Amino acid sequence: MLLSHASMNEKGVFVEMREHSWERRRVDFEERTLANLVRSLNRHLPAVRKTLAELLREEKPAIIGRDNTMHRIRKEELEMLASILGDSERERLKIPIYIELSPEWRGIARIHGALECKVVLKILGKPVGKPAERERGVVEGEALEGESAEEHEARDEIFINRADVRRLRRALPTTTQYAFLFSFGVSR
């Protein structure tokens, strides 16, 4: 039900307001504003991510951000990542690895993707694979029966605390980047 009432605005004019529609416009405005803010925070992210194998073949490895800035990547970091992964995995790992931050997680960051999780866990010296997978005998994040590589990589994610984020960024400063996320609530 929409409630109507008349009120006087700052210029002394009576205006009929429908609370429901006004509230929706306010929420839409806030969502657009926040979406624009998050978009501006993420403008450093690349328009196209390159694979580890592609970057290893480049003489001066770099990616171009959405804001057209060039982001150089250290060869030493690429070689460290290559030492963790097999040949086929090097062709699939996308660089930079995103460290996803959201205000909802407060001090926690998310790493998304099977290969990204594998690399981060190795760098941090933590066991690779999900606890449930280790219990079922699935080794180092291998795909489950009937699951494509894309489906497997899409379902894998880990959450790391602030101290681990700092350790990860110290170890891989040019091959990781922060990505800022914000989700809008369905109901208000």
Residue frames as qw, qx, qy, qz and C-alpha x, y, z in Angstrom:
[[0.000, 0.890, 0.457, 0.000, 0.00, 0.00, 0.00],
 [0.403, 0.333, -0.016, 0.853, 1.31, 3.44, -0.90],
 [0.250, -0.735, -0.461, 0.429, 0.84, 6.13, 1.68],
 [0.294, 0.595, 0.202, 0.720, 0.35, 9.69, 0.51],
 [0.321, -0.768, -0.359, 0.422, 0.70, 12.87, 2.45],
 [0.320, 0.837, 0.073, 0.439, 1.31, 16.51, 1.74],
 [0.613, -0.560, -0.123, 0.544, 4.21, 18.36, 3.23],
 [0.178, 0.979, -0.053, -0.080, 5.90, 21.70, 2.79],
 [0.829, 0.214, -0.060, 0.514, 9.32, 21.68, 1.13],
 [0.507, -0.345, -0.134, 0.779, 12.15, 24.13, 1.93],
 [0.084, 0.166, 0.286, 0.940, 10.65, 26.74, -0.46],
 [0.315, 0.196, 0.452, -0.811, 7.29, 26.69, 1.31],
 [0.575, 0.144, -0.464, -0.659, 5.48, 24.73, -1.40],
 [0.748, -0.113, 0.545, -0.362, 3.20, 21.87, -0.46],
 [0.384, 0.390, -0.769, -0.330, 4.27, 18.70, -2.16],
 [0.920, -0.124, 0.125, -0.350, 2.45, 15.38, -2.16],
 [0.070, 0.536, -0.841, -0.013, 4.88, 12.57, -1.45],
 [0.949, -0.057, -0.188, -0.246, 4.30, 8.91, -1.94],
 [0.496, -0.687, 0.528, -0.047, 6.56, 7.33, 0.61],
 [0.878, 0.012, 0.462, 0.125, 7.02, 4.06, -1.21],
 [0.682, 0.657, 0.127, 0.296, 8.03, 5.58, -4.54],
 [0.011, -0.930, 0.302, -0.208, 10.24, 8.19, -2.85],
 [0.682, -0.520, 0.514, 0.011, 11.96, 5.48, -0.81],
 [0.870, 0.248, 0.363, 0.223, 12.57, 3.42, -3.96],
 [0.451, 0.843, -0.050, 0.288, 14.05, 6.44, -5.77],
 [0.302, -0.845, 0.418, -0.143, 16.32, 7.11, -2.78],
 [0.813, -0.251, 0.516, 0.100, 17.49, 3.49, -2.72],
 [0.773, 0.535, 0.226, 0.254, 18.04, 3.52, -6.49],
 [0.177, 0.930, -0.214, 0.240, 20.10, 6.70, -6.16],
 [0.526, -0.678, 0.509, -0.065, 22.17, 5.20, -3.32],
 [0.879, 0.034, 0.451, 0.153, 22.76, 2.00, -5.27],
 [0.624, 0.725, 0.075, 0.282, 23.84, 3.93, -8.39],
 [0.080, -0.918, 0.333, -0.199, 26.14, 6.11, -6.28],
 [0.681, -0.484, 0.550, 0.009, 27.73, 3.10, -4.59],
 [0.865, 0.317, 0.339, 0.191, 28.04, 1.26, -7.91],
 [0.425, 0.857, -0.100, 0.273, 29.86, 4.27, -9.38],
 [0.346, -0.809, 0.455, -0.139, 32.13, 4.45, -6.33],
 [0.824, -0.197, 0.522, 0.092, 33.03, 0.76, -6.58],
 [0.752, 0.590, 0.188, 0.225, 33.59, 1.14, -10.34],
 [0.186, 0.913, -0.272, 0.241, 36.03, 4.00, -9.70],
 [0.577, -0.624, 0.524, -0.066, 37.82, 1.98, -7.00],
 [0.822, 0.009, 0.550, 0.146, 38.29, -0.85, -9.52],
 [0.545, 0.822, -0.059, -0.154, 39.41, 1.19, -12.53],
 [0.109, -0.714, 0.681, 0.122, 43.01, -0.01, -11.97],
 [0.731, -0.013, 0.681, -0.031, 41.97, -3.59, -12.73],
 [0.126, -0.233, 0.702, 0.661, 42.87, -4.88, -16.18],
 [0.649, 0.295, -0.107, -0.693, 40.35, -4.86, -18.99],
 [0.918, 0.194, -0.322, -0.129, 41.77, -8.25, -20.00],
 [0.613, -0.609, 0.504, -0.011, 43.73, -10.56, -17.71],
 [0.550, 0.544, -0.619, -0.132, 46.61, -12.53, -19.21],
 [0.965, -0.218, -0.149, -0.003, 47.59, -16.09, -18.38],
 [0.582, -0.683, 0.377, 0.229, 50.76, -16.89, -16.48],
 [0.757, 0.107, 0.482, 0.427, 52.12, -18.66, -19.59],
 [0.386, 0.827, 0.235, 0.335, 51.52, -15.57, -21.76],
 [0.219, -0.960, 0.160, -0.067, 53.29, -13.29, -19.30],
 [0.741, -0.427, 0.422, 0.302, 56.25, -15.68, -18.96],
 [0.694, 0.370, 0.412, 0.460, 56.78, -15.43, -22.73],
 [0.164, 0.957, 0.109, 0.212, 56.84, -11.61, -22.68],
 [0.583, 0.317, -0.298, 0.686, 60.17, -9.82, -22.40],
 [0.020, -0.128, 0.389, -0.912, 58.67, -7.07, -20.22],
 [0.191, -0.465, -0.861, -0.077, 55.51, -8.57, -18.73],
 [0.115, 0.110, 0.245, -0.956, 52.72, -6.06, -18.18],
 [0.085, 0.585, 0.801, 0.092, 48.97, -5.66, -18.21],
 [0.018, -0.271, -0.144, -0.952, 46.90, -2.61, -19.13],
 [0.073, 0.353, 0.712, -0.603, 44.29, -1.36, -16.63],
 [0.202, 0.725, 0.649, 0.114, 40.81, -0.16, -17.54],
 [0.070, -0.942, -0.077, 0.320, 42.15, 3.34, -16.90],
 [0.692, 0.687, -0.113, 0.191, 44.87, 2.72, -19.55],
 [0.263, -0.808, 0.522, -0.079, 47.68, 2.56, -17.02],
 [0.745, 0.322, -0.583, 0.043, 50.43, 0.02, -17.61],
 [0.708, -0.588, 0.322, -0.223, 51.09, -2.32, -14.70],
 [0.433, 0.543, -0.719, 0.044, 54.51, -4.01, -14.89],
 [0.928, -0.323, 0.041, -0.182, 54.84, -7.49, -13.44],
 [0.206, -0.707, 0.676, 0.023, 58.07, -8.82, -11.97],
 [0.681, 0.318, -0.634, -0.182, 59.54, -11.86, -13.73],
 [0.094, 0.256, -0.866, 0.420, 60.64, -13.30, -10.36],
 [0.538, 0.061, 0.502, -0.674, 57.04, -13.48, -9.20],
 [0.784, 0.335, -0.233, -0.467, 55.95, -15.12, -12.42],
 [0.502, 0.365, -0.781, 0.072, 58.70, -17.70, -12.07],
 [0.195, -0.151, 0.783, -0.571, 57.69, -18.37, -8.45],
 [0.711, 0.197, 0.251, -0.627, 54.10, -18.99, -9.57],
 [0.715, 0.415, -0.489, -0.278, 55.30, -21.19, -12.45],
 [0.203, 0.342, -0.880, 0.258, 57.26, -23.34, -9.98],
 [0.438, 0.009, 0.661, -0.609, 54.04, -24.06, -8.07],
 [0.739, 0.397, 0.215, -0.500, 51.95, -24.99, -11.13],
 [0.654, 0.060, 0.679, 0.328, 52.17, -27.55, -13.91],
 [0.168, -0.042, 0.516, 0.839, 52.32, -26.64, -17.62],
 [0.102, -0.535, -0.718, -0.434, 48.57, -26.93, -18.25],
 [0.306, -0.763, -0.472, 0.318, 47.81, -24.91, -15.12],
 [0.296, -0.390, 0.126, 0.863, 50.15, -22.11, -16.27],
 [0.032, 0.224, 0.616, 0.755, 47.98, -21.82, -19.38],
 [0.296, -0.643, -0.656, -0.262, 44.85, -21.33, -17.22],
 [0.405, -0.589, -0.387, 0.582, 45.99, -19.17, -14.28],
 [0.205, 0.828, 0.248, 0.460, 44.94, -15.57, -14.93],
 [0.482, -0.279, -0.232, 0.797, 47.13, -12.75, -13.69],
 [0.027, -0.407, 0.659, -0.632, 46.65, -10.66, -11.64],
 [0.365, -0.355, -0.849, 0.139, 45.17, -12.78, -8.88],
 [0.265, -0.614, -0.120, -0.733, 42.34, -10.77, -7.37],
 [0.221, -0.179, -0.741, 0.608, 42.15, -10.25, -3.63],
 [0.235, -0.576, -0.511, -0.593, 38.45, -9.46, -3.30],
 [0.126, -0.110, -0.565, 0.808, 37.39, -7.09, -0.52],
 [0.289, -0.582, -0.554, -0.520, 33.87, -6.33, 0.62],
 [0.214, -0.456, 0.363, -0.784, 32.57, -4.24, 3.52],
 [0.853, -0.275, -0.146, -0.420, 30.40, -7.22, 4.50],
 [0.886, 0.050, -0.409, 0.210, 33.46, -9.36, 5.33],
 [0.362, -0.890, 0.187, -0.205, 35.24, -6.96, 7.76],
 [0.336, -0.697, 0.634, 0.019, 38.92, -7.88, 7.79],
 [0.706, 0.028, 0.698, 0.114, 38.51, -10.90, 5.54],
 [0.318, 0.552, -0.446, -0.629, 39.37, -11.16, 1.84],
 [0.871, 0.205, 0.419, -0.156, 38.28, -13.74, -0.72],
 [0.017, -0.446, 0.739, 0.504, 40.37, -15.48, -3.35],
 [0.782, 0.339, 0.280, -0.442, 38.27, -17.01, -6.11],
 [0.716, 0.544, -0.393, -0.191, 39.17, -19.87, -8.48],
 [0.976, -0.198, 0.004, 0.085, 40.83, -23.27, -8.00],
 [0.739, 0.328, -0.137, 0.572, 44.26, -22.33, -9.35],
 [0.020, -0.728, 0.177, -0.662, 44.28, -18.99, -7.57],
 [0.748, -0.584, 0.120, -0.293, 43.39, -20.74, -4.29],
 [0.960, -0.013, -0.067, 0.273, 46.07, -23.38, -4.84],
 [0.506, 0.517, -0.179, 0.667, 48.76, -20.74, -5.43],
 [0.268, -0.719, 0.175, -0.616, 47.71, -18.58, -2.48],
 [0.879, -0.451, 0.051, -0.144, 47.58, -21.54, -0.09],
 [0.878, 0.137, -0.115, 0.444, 51.05, -22.68, -1.21],
 [0.262, 0.629, -0.181, 0.710, 52.48, -19.15, -0.80],
 [0.464, -0.645, 0.200, -0.574, 50.94, -18.91, 2.68],
 [0.154, 0.317, -0.901, 0.251, 52.16, -22.39, 3.60],
 [0.619, -0.013, 0.468, -0.631, 48.67, -23.77, 4.21],
 [0.450, 0.076, 0.883, 0.110, 47.23, -27.15, 3.15],
 [0.275, 0.186, -0.470, -0.818, 45.84, -27.18, -0.39],
 [0.351, -0.259, -0.841, -0.320, 42.30, -28.44, -1.07],
 [0.516, -0.468, 0.031, -0.716, 39.10, -27.99, 0.86],
 [0.328, -0.292, 0.804, -0.401, 38.67, -30.00, 4.06],
 [0.804, 0.211, 0.353, -0.429, 35.61, -31.80, 2.63],
 [0.728, 0.574, -0.346, -0.147, 37.58, -32.69, -0.51],
 [0.118, 0.537, -0.804, 0.226, 40.51, -34.01, 1.53],
 [0.575, -0.113, 0.677, -0.447, 38.10, -36.21, 3.51],
 [0.851, 0.385, 0.194, -0.299, 36.68, -37.65, 0.26],
 [0.758, -0.141, 0.478, 0.422, 40.17, -38.26, -1.09],
 [0.504, 0.827, 0.158, 0.194, 40.12, -35.52, -3.73],
 [0.700, -0.242, 0.043, 0.670, 43.73, -34.44, -4.26],
 [0.276, -0.319, 0.112, 0.900, 44.84, -30.79, -4.46],
 [0.336, 0.524, 0.122, -0.773, 41.61, -29.40, -5.81],
 [0.061, -0.014, 0.846, 0.530, 41.06, -31.88, -8.66],
 [0.505, -0.044, -0.228, -0.831, 37.69, -31.73, -10.40],
 [0.571, 0.012, 0.708, -0.415, 34.87, -33.89, -9.15],
 [0.334, 0.168, 0.876, 0.304, 33.34, -36.58, -11.37],
 [0.241, 0.684, 0.647, 0.235, 31.38, -35.05, -14.27],
 [0.120, -0.909, -0.136, 0.375, 32.60, -31.53, -13.53],
 [0.619, 0.672, 0.031, 0.407, 34.25, -29.39, -16.22],
 [0.568, -0.012, -0.231, 0.790, 37.44, -27.45, -15.46],
 [0.053, -0.438, -0.087, -0.893, 35.51, -24.15, -15.69],
 [0.650, -0.581, -0.318, -0.374, 32.83, -25.36, -13.24],
 [0.798, -0.295, -0.343, 0.399, 35.50, -26.59, -10.85],
 [0.401, 0.139, -0.138, 0.895, 37.46, -23.35, -10.93],
 [0.250, -0.528, -0.193, -0.789, 34.27, -21.31, -10.47],
 [0.719, -0.565, -0.347, -0.207, 33.25, -23.17, -7.30],
 [0.739, -0.184, -0.338, 0.553, 36.55, -22.82, -5.47],
 [0.014, -0.818, 0.091, -0.568, 37.14, -19.93, -3.11],
 [0.624, -0.264, -0.520, 0.520, 38.99, -19.29, 0.10],
 [0.205, -0.934, -0.083, -0.282, 38.74, -16.55, 2.68],
 [0.678, 0.063, -0.354, 0.641, 41.92, -15.18, 4.25],
 [0.356, -0.835, -0.302, 0.290, 42.42, -12.79, 7.14],
 [0.123, 0.987, -0.103, -0.003, 44.18, -9.43, 7.11],
 [0.463, -0.657, 0.557, 0.210, 47.53, -10.86, 8.26],
 [0.695, 0.118, 0.648, 0.289, 47.48, -13.40, 5.41],
 [0.449, 0.855, 0.238, 0.098, 46.56, -10.66, 2.93],
 [0.112, -0.928, 0.335, 0.118, 49.64, -8.70, 4.02],
 [0.593, -0.359, 0.677, 0.247, 51.85, -11.80, 3.70],
 [0.665, 0.464, 0.551, 0.197, 50.41, -12.54, 0.25],
 [0.299, 0.951, 0.063, 0.046, 50.92, -8.96, -0.96],
 [0.312, -0.790, 0.490, 0.197, 54.51, -8.98, 0.33],
 [0.625, -0.120, 0.723, 0.270, 55.22, -12.20, -1.56],
 [0.395, 0.399, 0.674, 0.481, 53.33, -11.24, -4.75],
 [0.003, 0.592, 0.220, -0.776, 53.05, -7.43, -4.95],
 [0.209, 0.385, -0.406, -0.802, 52.81, -7.19, -8.76],
 [0.251, -0.056, -0.884, -0.392, 50.84, -10.37, -9.53],
 [0.144, -0.558, -0.789, 0.214, 48.00, -9.66, -7.07],
 [0.056, -0.276, -0.087, -0.956, 45.55, -6.76, -7.05],
 [0.180, 0.294, 0.687, -0.640, 42.72, -5.69, -4.82],
 [0.191, -0.340, -0.633, -0.668, 39.20, -5.89, -6.29],
 [0.202, 0.056, 0.514, -0.832, 36.47, -4.10, -4.36],
 [0.214, -0.349, -0.846, -0.341, 33.00, -5.66, -4.21],
 [0.281, 0.065, 0.431, -0.855, 29.70, -4.36, -2.98],
 [0.104, -0.325, -0.894, -0.292, 26.44, -6.26, -3.08],
 [0.348, -0.214, 0.011, -0.913, 23.07, -4.60, -2.90],
 [0.275, 0.116, 0.850, -0.435, 20.46, -6.02, -0.57],
 [0.071, -0.336, -0.802, -0.489, 17.36, -7.41, -2.24],
 [0.310, -0.767, -0.536, -0.167, 15.03, -6.14, 0.44],
 [0.207, 0.340, -0.284, 0.872, 15.30, -2.88, 2.32]]
